Amino acid sequence: MGSRILAGFELAPIVTYGTGRPFNLLTLSDVNSDRHYASDRPLGAPRNSGIGPDFLNLDLRLSRTVKFGERISAQLMAEGFNLANRTNYATVNNLVAANFAPPFNVHGSAAIAPNQPLDFASAYAKRQIQFGLRLSF
């Protein structure tokens, strides 16, 4: 009886984790006098010297297929994205002052006020749930 009730169900979890991605610290001023100010880093700052936020996500899909005869079937689906409802930040405000000094291995932070250097500038979507039906004939 129990196996018949559970027959046709599929469970598909996806867990994604990523460490903080590096980013360049930029000054938006012409530090090296080359007339290109959009890509200048503070003096002495190496490439990718900033560290962004880590990323953790859990997506889950639960589906069940029900057959109606030999040729017709229906698949009912429920999908959840970011089920833990964790705030995953997408970008860091990497603009700092031209006189930004070492240490250059800096991390972005959610505790910094918006529009300040090294604050988190955007985030990925919060928890989303959707339902679906697929008919095959």
C-alpha positions in Angstrom: 0.0 0.0 0.0 2.7 2.5 1.0 4.8 1.9 -2.1 1.8 2.4 -4.3 1.1 5.8 -2.8 4.8 6.9 -3.3 4.9 5.4 -6.8 5.7 8.0 -9.5 7.3 10.6 -7.2 10.6 12.2 -8.1 12.7 14.4 -5.8 15.5 16.5 -7.3 17.5 18.7 -5.0 20.3 21.1 -6.1 22.6 22.5 -3.5 25.0 25.2 -4.6 27.8 26.8 -2.6 30.5 29.2 -3.7 33.2 31.0 -1.8 33.5 34.8 -2.2 34.6 35.8 -5.6 37.5 38.3 -6.0 36.9 41.7 -7.4 39.1 44.7 -8.3 39.2 47.8 -6.2 38.6 50.8 -8.5 39.1 54.6 -7.8 37.2 56.3 -10.7 40.0 58.8 -10.9 43.0 58.9 -13.1 45.6 57.6 -10.6 48.3 56.7 -13.2 47.7 59.7 -15.5 46.8 57.6 -18.6 43.6 59.6 -19.3 41.5 56.4 -18.5 40.0 56.7 -15.1 37.4 53.8 -15.2 39.9 51.0 -14.5 42.5 52.5 -12.2 43.2 50.8 -8.9 44.6 52.5 -5.8 48.4 52.7 -5.9 49.9 49.4 -4.9 46.5 47.5 -5.0 46.9 44.2 -7.0 44.2 42.8 -9.2 41.3 40.9 -7.6 42.3 42.2 -4.1 38.7 42.4 -2.9 36.7 39.4 -1.7 33.0 39.2 -2.4 30.3 37.4 -0.4 29.9 33.6 -0.3 26.9 32.0 -2.0 24.6 29.2 -0.7 21.5 28.1 -2.4 19.0 25.2 -2.1 16.6 24.4 -5.0 14.2 21.5 -4.9 11.8 20.0 -7.3 9.1 17.4 -6.4 7.1 15.8 -9.2 4.7 13.0 -9.6 3.7 11.3 -12.8 0.1 9.9 -13.1 -0.7 7.7 -16.1 -4.1 7.6 -17.8 -4.0 4.6 -20.0 -1.1 3.7 -22.2 -0.5 7.0 -24.0 -1.7 9.8 -21.8 0.1 11.0 -18.6 0.2 14.1 -16.4 3.2 15.3 -14.4 2.5 17.5 -11.5 5.4 19.6 -10.3 6.3 21.8 -7.4 9.6 23.7 -7.5 11.2 25.9 -4.9 14.2 28.1 -5.5 16.4 29.5 -2.6 14.3 27.5 -0.2 16.4 28.6 2.8 15.5 32.2 1.9 19.1 33.2 2.4 20.2 36.6 1.2 22.8 35.9 -1.5 24.5 39.1 -2.5 25.4 39.5 -6.2 27.8 42.5 -6.3 29.9 44.7 -4.2 30.4 48.4 -4.6 34.1 48.3 -5.5 34.7 52.0 -5.8 37.1 53.3 -3.2 39.0 56.5 -2.7 42.2 57.0 -4.7 44.2 57.1 -1.4 42.8 53.8 -0.2 45.7 52.2 1.7 46.8 48.6 2.5 45.8 46.0 3.5 44.2 45.5 0.2 42.7 42.0 0.9 39.3 43.5 1.9 35.9 41.9 2.1 32.5 43.5 1.2 30.0 43.8 4.1 26.3 44.0 4.5 26.9 46.1 7.7 28.1 49.1 5.6 25.5 51.7 4.7 24.2 51.6 1.1 26.2 53.5 -1.6 29.4 53.4 0.6 32.6 51.7 -0.6 32.6 47.9 -0.1 28.8 47.6 0.6 26.8 44.9 -1.1 25.1 46.6 -4.1 22.6 44.0 -5.2 21.2 40.6 -4.2 19.8 37.6 -6.0 16.1 36.7 -5.7 14.5 35.6 -2.4 12.6 32.3 -2.0 10.4 31.5 -5.0 7.9 28.7 -5.4 6.1 27.6 -8.6 3.7 24.9 -9.6 3.3 23.2 -12.9 1.4 20.6 -14.9 2.7 18.8 -18.0 0.4 16.7 -20.1 1.9 14.1 -22.5 -0.3 12.4 -25.1 
